[in-house]
């Protein structure tokens, strides 16, 4: 148990906020139930709880590949880290306002004597809802040094819908 576990407002457990003592904290059964749920959440998230993570069961964590998304007035830019892959291993799709990155990472060798590996292998798929209209015929994807960059230019209609709102003091 770490010191942060002792601070009641240190964990994000829903809408707990800064409440120091809730009604169900007095009930030991509800408290036990909450702690068991937290334990399972930690295991499936792999949050360093000391227990093995089940994150790698499907081959990749739920958020792989890691992405950065920037949204300007003129375009949306999605950058994904896909180390160890080549262009032929990745497929980029745009369908009904959703950008899909999918592919497969294969093991270079089939080492049967391997005792431990933190490397991920297998199929992956990441769906990113764009939430705005893009010029589908002008979408560009580039790949260099394990970094996939997809540029999605916005339509004139989407660009004109951006409104600046004045902040009053």
PyMOL commands that set and color helices and strands:
alter all, ss='L'
color gray80, all
select helices_A, chain A and resi 3-6+23-25+28-45+55-58+87-89+136-138+156-160
alter helices_A, ss='H'
color red, helices_A
select strands_A, chain A and resi 67-71+75-81+90-95+98-105+122-129+140-144+147-153
alter strands_A, ss='S'
color yellow, strands_A
deselect
rebuild
show_as cartoon
